[in-house]
Amino acid sequence: MPVDNRPTLSAPDDDPWLWLEEVEGARALDFVEQQNRLTLDRFGGAAFERDRDALAAIYDRPDNIPYVGRRGGYLHNLWKDAGHPRGLWRRTTMAEFRKPNPAWEIMLDIDELAASEGEDWLLSSISSLPGSSRTILSFSRGGSDAVTLREFDAETKSFVAGGFTLPEAKGGVDWLDPDNLLLSSAYGDGMVTSSGYARTVRLWRRGEHVDQAQVLLDTTPDHTGIHGGADDTGAKPRAWIIDQIDFFNYGIWLRDEAGTTTKLDLPTGIWMQAHGDWFAMKLRAAWSTEGRTYAADAVLGISLSAFLAGSRDFAILFEPGPRRALQGFFWTAGKLVLSILDELKPRFETCTPSATVWSRETLGGLPEIGVVDVWPLDRHSSESNGDLLANVQDPLTPPSLLLIERGVESPTVLKQAPKTFNADGLVVTQHEAISSDGERIPYVQTGPAGETGDAPVYMSAYGGFGLAVKPYYNSSLGKLWLERGGTTVQANLRGGGEFGTRWHDAGRFAGKQLSHDDFATVAADLVRRGVTTPKRIAAQGGSNGGILITNMLVRYPERFGALFCTIPLIDMRRYTKLLAGASWIAEYGDPDKPEEWDWLKTYSAYHNAKPGQPYPPILIATTRRDDRVHPGHARKMAAKLQAMGYEAWFYEPAAGGHGYGKDNKERAGFEVLGFQFLKDKIGWKDSEA
């Protein structure tokens, strides 16, 4: 009797598993319940519970760094631990925060709120108004992207009776003044794009029903979405409205105090940030204007008033190199801070504008190796005095939180994260593999010194959306893999942003196959170097990395011993029809266009999987509350593989959103289940088993 391997490349729309796309469908939930039971029965048990509890205890440690943002003179923090799994919103002063054990003022206990209201609440975000105690709190159910909005008074620590409230939808708000909000929400009839995001920016006045809110600007349904933000750094209040055409292109509108809206005459492929009478932008593609051509990935600066008057006399603030790329920038107290990777080493520069020239200097006192992240301490630019925060770490060194005070020469260590695993005898090394077309692919290896030829290796990567991956300190991998004698590898694939737009573009659209080749090349390089053997390589990837892992399954099965695929995107035929999928067409392509389906089908593992192949064991895990990447991707791939007789396991907790759990214990359980599976399937009996 032939094996049913539908859908196939020859009949991509003949899909017998569509019923698994019904997130809350009775038949689909029966499938999920049965699969969860089988997976937990096999990979749960005493060892799982021991490691889950050990990892959760690390996440719940009282001496973990409480990351903060300053609003109105207070440092605010959202804290989770075993006693407060959903979290405490709390605040303190800088003087108190500098102490080893600062005292905190509790603003809101989310666990108490969830219990009293019988809801699965998590606090998603806080939108505050400078100089006011009023805030808008965004609450998600189980970690979903969609949120419910409610006005809260930070002084009375209570919700405002008759205040602004909005039922669940994707999007949010920003304050124009105490009685007016900029609403960028998908809530309401006709207010949602095909990607599921806001189609309008509305002016929502206090006391007015949201359905009566004035539409300031709308976009077309085929655009990703539109959002607005207030800006009080200029001489007069203003607002910016950003029409996100697709994932990488934007139309930018300026709304002045009088309500006049002006579209800026700029290319769409830019990042742009304004402050006072200045703005800076990073180009995605080369751009010519007024007889000058600026290179892709360059950062340009100009006076906003001069630009609106017709000037195009831009200053060049950053010039890229083949392996030197901007990672981001922001304004603080009149200075532009540039975050740069130069041969994967962190660099930070500041630019200060004036009427004649932009002065430049290097942000000093920070390491030139490892991972360094820098961001403003203040949540509102108008309140900033220029103070910055920095996070410094590497795979074997836990994070340090530094304060970079304006006018102070050296950063101050505010907090030091605890060491959560024994790193004795471990080393971090950098390597490069040569991919299928000759490109050099960097990767970072952490583990015991020397090669044994049989190391249990945990590989990970992302390779998408121009996002650079960095070798952070990872407590779960450190405690449950490295400390027990394993080795970890993180690869920098094309499709990421490590080396700028050319690196990203090489790994998107049809080039996504090259990104996958890069990962397989790194796996082969570990064998070539004598680190390990293919059967001892375990690999994990999530979201966009789900495409990666399932392509390792169907294209390079001989290079891996086991695969862990999380919150994944997999079905490239239907992805644009599922939740936020349409917003990613600029990364992958449109399957409804035959010429683009021609490349998409080459890495749609859901269609390429066929019987009789040497596929390694795979665990596919998602969450039911993921309203970004539809859980149907994971469900359908597991069902098809199982129908063809492969060893494919599945796990889907009820909550977690586009992540691994709504609290520390759930997150730990999700991760540990993957570790237990991978270790079992690569034949690694670690010292704690």
Secondary structure by P-SEA (a helix, b strand, c coil): cccccccccccccccccccccccccaaaaaaaaaaaaaaaaacccaaaaaaaaaaaaaaacccccbbbbbcccbbbbbbbccccccccccccccccccccbbbbbbcccaaaaaaaaccccccccccccccccbbbbbbbcccccbbbbbbbbcccccccccccccccccccccccccccccccccccccccccccccccccccccccccccccccccccccccccbbbbbccccccbbbbbbcccccbbbbbbbccccbbbbccccccbbbbbcccbbbbbbccccccccccccccbbbbbcaaaaaaccccccccccccccbbbccccccccbbbbbbbcccbbbbbbbbbcccbbbbbcccccccccbbbbbbcccccccccbbbbbbbbcccccbbbbbbcccccccccccccccccccccbbbbbbccccccbbbbbbbbbcccccccccbbbbbbbbcccbbbcccccaaaaacccccbbbbbbbbccccccccaaaaaaccccaaaaaaaaaaaaaaaaaaacccccccbbbbbcccaaaaaaaaaccccccccbbbbcccccccccccccccccccccccccccccccccccccccccccccccccccbbbbbbbcccccccaaaaaaaaaaaaaaccbbbbbbcccccccccccaaaaaaaaaaaaaaaaaaaccccccc
